[in-house]
């Protein structure tokens, strides 16, 4: 799931996803139990769904032991989610499982780089550079470092799940019908008939319109393309000699996994292998929308693990842009501005060339992250941009830190 999709998912109002806010049906017992949780939550708040049984970590590992594929959801910037994923990975390795780690964070064209990493042929710096991590994914690398290091140490294959970004951009702009015949022939098999999934995405679209999709249908097609593409990659890999006898751990955003809407159903349509789903949710004061909607939907997942929220001191301020580099060119280009973000409020636009932060020239995304962290929450940051050949100075006010 891309970062914009995650931002939208977090922005959904707390009302029933599929039946509207006007009435609420009784919640299943497991959901009521979870909504009664108070902070601080325990280290192993793991529940089976729909039974609502609280289980231990060892029981969780035992119950996913026989599954060909286990999907583990996440909120991308949630520290504890990545600790949980690493713990599950290590738990299965301790049981002698022959694992492949399939990750949404990488696109298919990056597979050769991932293979060199798993063989121990790349340093971390080389790996980050060759995968363009800070541009194509942009989430703090340290959050994923434990998982990636574990794969390297054990020479585990990391499977690049995602389709190329250009495909999704084309569909978001033009819709599937607007593609050339050649481009349409490159798309995975697409199922756009799931009413539950369509309603889920519709809520996201209506709650925070934005990006390059001019209407909902194009937005829905582009979101479905991510899911179909990742399901296709997973299915095709399992048919290869390299995939035989392997257990696959799929790491992706929760929005690709909840209710089996995204990747799981589409994978099972292609390859009817047994799978399990684990959704990770950060404890919040406000009820979680996905949990509230469980009264009218398929089960949220096979297992739900509720984790503590990020410590305030470990959060990093963001301005709300997606950036890309151009080899040999000065600065970075703003590819997307998140609606309602500090960047939009400051007047930044898609296509702006960002050349300096606080008067210091930049050439890599990490330099912006470091500059924002040094500046701190709630402070003003001066940016130097070039727009249509004219240099401009803009001031972005970082959001205040919220506990």
C-alpha positions as CSV (number, residue, x, y, z in Angstrom):
1,X,0.0,0.0,0.0
2,X,1.5,3.3,-0.8
3,X,1.9,6.1,1.7
4,X,-1.0,8.1,0.5
5,X,-3.3,5.1,0.9
6,X,-2.1,4.7,4.5
7,X,-2.7,8.4,5.2
8,X,-6.3,7.9,3.9
9,X,-6.9,4.8,5.9
10,X,-5.9,6.6,9.1
11,X,-8.2,9.4,8.2
12,X,-11.5,7.4,8.0
13,X,-14.1,8.7,10.5
14,X,-15.1,6.3,13.2
15,X,-18.4,5.1,11.8
16,X,-19.6,1.9,10.2
17,X,-17.7,1.4,7.0
18,X,-20.2,-0.5,5.0
19,X,-23.6,0.6,6.5
20,X,-23.0,4.3,7.2
21,X,-23.1,6.2,10.5
22,X,-26.8,6.5,10.9
23,X,-27.1,3.1,12.8
24,X,-24.9,0.6,14.4
25,X,-25.5,-3.1,14.5
26,X,-24.4,-5.1,17.6
27,X,-20.7,-5.9,17.5
28,X,-19.5,-9.5,17.8
29,X,-18.1,-10.4,21.3
30,X,-14.5,-10.3,20.2
31,X,-14.9,-6.7,18.9
32,X,-16.5,-5.6,22.1
33,X,-13.6,-7.1,24.1
34,X,-11.1,-5.3,22.1
35,X,-12.9,-1.9,22.3
36,X,-12.8,-2.3,26.1
37,X,-9.0,-2.5,26.1
38,X,-7.3,0.4,28.0
39,X,-3.7,1.7,27.9
40,X,-1.2,0.4,28.6
41,X,-1.9,-2.7,26.5
42,X,0.1,-5.9,27.2
43,X,2.9,-7.2,25.0
44,X,0.8,-10.1,23.7
45,X,-2.7,-8.8,23.1
46,X,-3.4,-11.5,20.5
47,X,-6.9,-12.6,19.7
48,X,-8.5,-15.2,17.4
49,X,-11.4,-14.1,15.2
50,X,-14.3,-14.7,15.4
51,X,-13.9,-16.6,18.6
52,X,-12.3,-13.8,20.5
53,X,-10.0,-16.2,22.4
54,X,-6.8,-14.5,23.8
55,X,-3.8,-16.6,22.9
56,X,0.0,-16.4,23.5
57,X,2.7,-15.8,21.0
58,X,3.7,-19.5,21.0
59,X,0.1,-20.5,20.3
60,X,-0.1,-18.0,17.4
61,X,3.1,-19.5,15.8
62,X,1.7,-23.0,16.3
63,X,-1.6,-22.1,14.6
64,X,0.0,-20.6,11.5
65,X,2.6,-23.4,11.3
66,X,0.7,-25.4,8.7
67,X,-0.3,-22.5,6.4
68,X,1.4,-22.2,3.0
69,X,1.0,-18.4,3.2
70,X,0.6,-16.1,6.2
71,X,-0.3,-12.4,5.6
72,X,0.9,-10.0,8.3
73,X,-0.6,-6.5,8.1
74,X,0.9,-3.3,9.5
75,X,0.6,0.4,9.8
76,X,3.8,1.3,8.0
77,X,5.2,3.8,10.5
78,X,4.2,1.8,13.7
79,X,7.3,0.7,15.5
80,X,5.8,-2.2,17.4
81,X,4.3,-3.7,14.2
82,X,7.7,-4.3,12.8
83,X,8.9,-5.8,16.1
84,X,6.0,-8.2,15.9
85,X,6.7,-9.1,12.3
86,X,10.4,-9.8,13.2
87,X,9.4,-11.9,16.2
88,X,7.0,-14.0,14.0
89,X,9.7,-14.5,11.4
90,X,12.2,-15.6,14.1
91,X,9.6,-17.9,15.7
92,X,9.0,-19.7,12.5
93,X,12.7,-20.0,11.7
94,X,13.2,-21.5,15.2
95,X,10.7,-24.2,14.1
96,X,12.8,-25.0,11.1
97,X,10.5,-23.5,8.5
98,X,11.9,-22.8,5.0
99,X,10.8,-19.2,4.6
100,X,10.4,-16.6,1.9
101,X,9.6,-13.0,3.0
102,X,7.3,-11.4,0.4
103,X,7.2,-7.6,0.8
104,X,4.9,-4.9,-0.5
105,X,7.7,-2.4,-0.1
106,X,9.5,-3.5,-3.3
107,X,8.5,-3.7,-6.9
108,X,9.2,-6.6,-9.3
109,X,12.0,-4.8,-11.1
110,X,14.0,-4.6,-7.9
111,X,14.1,-8.4,-7.5
112,X,17.8,-8.8,-8.6
113,X,18.8,-6.3,-6.0
114,X,16.9,-8.2,-3.3
115,X,18.6,-11.4,-4.4
116,X,22.0,-9.8,-4.1
117,X,21.1,-8.6,-0.6
118,X,20.0,-12.1,0.5
119,X,23.3,-13.5,-0.8
120,X,25.2,-11.0,1.3
121,X,26.7,-9.1,-1.6
122,X,25.5,-5.6,-0.7
123,X,26.1,-3.3,2.1
124,X,23.2,-1.6,3.7
125,X,24.1,1.7,2.0
126,X,24.3,0.0,-1.4
127,X,21.0,-1.8,-0.8
128,X,19.2,1.4,0.1
129,X,20.7,3.2,-2.9
130,X,20.0,0.5,-5.4
131,X,16.4,0.0,-4.3
132,X,15.9,3.8,-4.1
133,X,14.3,3.1,-0.7
134,X,13.9,6.7,0.5
135,X,12.2,7.7,-2.8
136,X,10.1,4.7,-3.7
137,X,9.0,3.8,-0.2
138,X,10.1,6.6,2.0
139,X,9.2,5.1,5.4
140,X,12.1,5.2,7.9
141,X,14.4,2.3,6.9
142,X,15.2,1.6,10.6
143,X,11.7,0.3,11.1
144,X,12.4,-2.5,8.5
145,X,16.0,-3.0,9.3
146,X,15.5,-5.9,11.7
147,X,13.4,-7.9,9.1
148,X,15.8,-7.2,6.2
149,X,18.9,-8.0,8.3
150,X,17.3,-11.3,9.5
151,X,16.6,-12.2,5.9
152,X,20.2,-11.4,4.9
153,X,21.7,-13.3,7.9
154,X,19.7,-16.4,7.1
155,X,20.0,-16.0,3.3
156,X,16.2,-15.9,3.0
157,X,14.7,-14.9,-0.3
158,X,12.9,-11.6,-0.2
159,X,10.1,-11.6,-2.8
160,X,9.4,-8.2,-4.4
161,X,5.6,-8.2,-4.5
162,X,4.5,-4.9,-6.0
163,X,3.8,-3.8,-9.5
164,X,5.7,-0.8,-11.0
165,X,4.5,2.6,-9.8
166,X,4.1,3.8,-13.4
167,X,1.3,1.2,-14.0
168,X,-0.7,2.5,-11.0
169,X,-0.1,6.1,-12.0
170,X,-1.4,5.4,-15.5
171,X,-4.5,3.7,-14.3
172,X,-5.1,6.5,-11.7
173,X,-4.9,9.1,-14.4
174,X,-6.6,7.4,-17.3
175,X,-8.5,4.4,-16.0
176,X,-8.1,0.9,-17.5
177,X,-10.2,1.9,-20.5
178,X,-7.9,4.8,-21.2
179,X,-4.8,2.6,-21.5
180,X,-3.4,1.6,-24.8
181,X,-4.0,-2.0,-25.9
182,X,-0.4,-2.8,-25.1
183,X,-0.6,-1.5,-21.6
184,X,-3.9,-3.3,-20.9
185,X,-2.2,-6.6,-22.0
186,X,0.4,-6.1,-19.3
187,X,-2.2,-5.8,-16.5
188,X,-2.9,-8.8,-14.2
189,X,-6.3,-10.4,-14.3
190,X,-8.6,-7.9,-12.6
191,X,-11.7,-8.6,-10.6
192,X,-13.6,-5.3,-9.9
193,X,-16.9,-6.9,-8.8
194,X,-16.3,-7.4,-5.1
195,X,-19.0,-5.1,-3.5
196,X,-17.6,-5.3,0.0
197,X,-14.1,-4.2,-1.2
198,X,-15.6,-1.5,-3.4
199,X,-17.5,-0.1,-0.4
200,X,-14.4,-0.2,1.7
201,X,-12.4,1.8,-0.9
202,X,-15.3,4.1,-1.5
203,X,-15.2,5.2,2.2
204,X,-11.5,6.0,1.9
205,X,-12.1,7.9,-1.3
206,X,-15.0,9.9,0.1
207,X,-13.3,10.7,3.4
208,X,-10.2,12.2,1.7
209,X,-10.2,12.8,-2.0
210,X,-6.9,13.5,-3.5
211,X,-4.1,12.3,-5.7
212,X,-4.3,11.8,-9.5
213,X,-7.6,10.0,-9.6
214,X,-10.2,12.2,-11.1
215,X,-13.1,10.0,-10.2
216,X,-13.8,7.1,-7.9
217,X,-13.8,4.4,-10.6
218,X,-10.2,5.3,-11.6
219,X,-9.2,5.4,-7.9
220,X,-10.7,2.0,-7.3
221,X,-9.1,0.5,-10.4
222,X,-5.7,1.8,-9.3
223,X,-6.1,0.5,-5.7
224,X,-7.2,-2.9,-7.1
225,X,-4.3,-3.0,-9.4
226,X,-1.9,-3.0,-6.4
227,X,-3.8,-6.0,-4.8
228,X,-4.1,-7.9,-8.1
229,X,-0.5,-7.3,-9.0
230,X,0.8,-8.5,-5.6
231,X,-1.5,-11.5,-5.6
232,X,-0.3,-12.4,-9.1
233,X,3.4,-12.1,-8.1
234,X,2.8,-14.4,-5.1
235,X,0.8,-17.0,-7.0
236,X,3.3,-17.1,-9.9
237,X,6.2,-17.5,-7.5
238,X,4.6,-20.5,-5.8
239,X,4.4,-22.2,-9.2
240,X,8.1,-22.0,-9.8
241,X,10.7,-24.6,-8.6
242,X,12.1,-22.0,-6.3
243,X,8.7,-21.6,-4.5
244,X,8.2,-25.4,-4.0
245,X,8.1,-26.4,-0.3
246,X,8.4,-22.8,0.9
247,X,6.3,-21.1,3.6
248,X,5.6,-17.5,2.6
249,X,5.3,-14.6,5.0
250,X,3.7,-11.6,3.3
251,X,4.3,-8.2,4.8
252,X,1.9,-5.5,3.6
253,X,-0.2,-2.7,4.8
254,X,-3.4,-3.6,6.7
255,X,-5.6,-2.2,4.0
256,X,-4.3,-4.9,1.6
257,X,-5.2,-7.6,4.1
258,X,-8.3,-6.8,6.3
259,X,-11.4,-8.8,5.6
260,X,-9.4,-10.7,3.0
261,X,-10.4,-8.0,0.5
262,X,-7.1,-7.1,-1.0
263,X,-4.4,-9.6,-1.6
264,X,-5.7,-12.8,0.2
265,X,-8.9,-13.3,-1.8
266,X,-7.1,-12.5,-5.1
267,X,-4.3,-14.8,-4.3
268,X,-6.7,-17.6,-3.4
269,X,-8.6,-17.1,-6.6
270,X,-5.4,-17.9,-8.5
271,X,-3.9,-20.5,-6.1
272,X,-6.3,-22.1,-3.7
273,X,-3.6,-22.8,-1.0
274,X,-4.3,-22.5,2.7
275,X,-3.5,-19.1,4.2
276,X,-3.8,-17.2,7.5
277,X,-4.1,-13.5,8.1
278,X,-2.7,-11.5,11.0
279,X,-3.8,-7.9,11.3
280,X,-1.8,-5.6,13.6
281,X,-3.5,-2.6,15.1
282,X,-2.1,0.2,17.3
283,X,-4.2,0.9,20.4
284,X,-5.9,4.3,20.2
285,X,-8.3,6.1,22.4
286,X,-10.8,6.3,19.5
287,X,-12.5,3.1,18.3
288,X,-10.9,1.6,15.3
289,X,-13.0,1.8,12.1
290,X,-12.1,-1.7,10.9
291,X,-13.2,-3.2,14.2
292,X,-16.4,-1.2,14.3
293,X,-17.3,-2.4,10.7
294,X,-16.9,-6.0,11.7
295,X,-20.6,-6.3,12.5
296,X,-21.5,-6.1,8.8
297,X,-18.4,-7.6,7.2
298,X,-16.5,-10.9,6.9
299,X,-14.1,-11.5,9.8
300,X,-11.4,-8.9,10.0
301,X,-8.7,-11.5,10.0
302,X,-7.8,-14.9,11.5
303,X,-5.8,-13.1,14.3
304,X,-5.7,-9.6,15.6
305,X,-2.7,-8.3,17.6
306,X,-3.2,-5.0,19.4
307,X,0.1,-3.2,20.0
308,X,1.1,-0.1,22.1
309,X,1.2,3.2,20.3
310,X,4.5,4.7,19.2
311,X,6.3,6.5,22.0
312,X,6.0,10.3,21.3
313,X,9.8,10.8,21.3
314,X,10.2,8.3,18.5
315,X,7.8,9.9,16.1
316,X,9.2,11.9,13.3
317,X,7.5,15.1,11.8
318,X,6.4,15.0,8.2
319,X,5.2,17.6,5.8
320,X,3.1,15.4,3.5
321,X,4.8,15.0,0.2
322,X,6.0,12.2,-2.0
323,X,9.4,12.9,-3.6
324,X,11.5,11.5,-6.4
325,X,15.1,12.0,-7.5
326,X,16.4,12.7,-11.0
327,X,19.9,11.4,-11.6
328,X,22.4,14.2,-12.2
329,X,19.8,16.9,-11.4
330,X,19.7,19.4,-8.5
331,X,17.4,18.7,-5.6
332,X,14.3,16.6,-5.6
333,X,10.9,16.8,-7.3
334,X,7.6,16.8,-5.5
335,X,5.5,14.1,-7.1
336,X,2.5,14.3,-4.8
337,X,1.2,16.7,-2.1
338,X,-1.1,15.1,0.5
339,X,-4.4,17.0,0.8
340,X,-4.7,18.8,4.1
341,X,-1.0,18.3,4.9
342,X,1.4,21.0,6.1
343,X,2.9,21.0,2.6
344,X,-0.4,21.8,1.0
345,X,-1.1,24.6,3.5
346,X,2.3,26.1,2.7
347,X,1.5,26.2,-1.0
348,X,3.7,23.4,-2.3
349,X,2.6,21.9,-5.5
350,X,3.2,18.7,-7.5
351,X,6.0,19.4,-9.9
352,X,7.9,21.8,-7.6
353,X,11.7,21.2,-7.5
354,X,12.8,21.3,-3.9
355,X,16.5,22.4,-3.8
356,X,17.2,23.5,-0.2
357,X,15.9,23.1,3.4
358,X,16.8,25.8,5.9
359,X,19.1,27.2,3.3
360,X,21.1,24.0,2.9
361,X,21.1,22.3,-0.5
362,X,19.7,18.8,-0.6
363,X,20.1,15.9,-3.0
364,X,18.6,12.9,-1.1
365,X,15.3,12.3,0.7
366,X,17.2,11.3,3.9
367,X,18.5,14.8,4.1
368,X,15.0,16.2,4.4
369,X,14.1,13.6,7.1
370,X,17.1,14.6,9.1
371,X,16.4,18.3,8.7
372,X,12.8,18.0,9.9
373,X,13.9,15.9,12.8
374,X,16.4,18.5,13.9
375,X,13.9,21.3,13.5
376,X,11.3,19.6,15.7
377,X,7.5,19.4,16.0
378,X,5.5,22.6,15.7
379,X,8.3,24.6,14.2
380,X,8.6,26.6,10.9
381,X,10.8,25.2,8.2
382,X,12.0,27.2,5.2
383,X,12.1,25.5,1.9
384,X,13.6,26.7,-1.3
385,X,11.9,25.5,-4.5
386,X,12.0,26.2,-8.2
387,X,8.6,26.5,-9.9
388,X,8.4,27.1,-13.6
389,X,12.0,28.3,-13.6
390,X,11.5,30.8,-10.8
391,X,13.1,30.3,-7.4
392,X,10.7,30.7,-4.4
393,X,11.0,30.6,-0.6
394,X,8.1,28.9,1.3
395,X,7.6,28.3,5.0
396,X,6.1,25.0,6.1
397,X,4.8,24.8,9.7
398,X,5.3,21.3,11.1
399,X,2.4,19.9,13.1
400,X,2.6,19.8,16.9
401,X,3.5,16.5,18.6
402,X,0.4,14.7,19.8
403,X,0.7,12.0,22.5
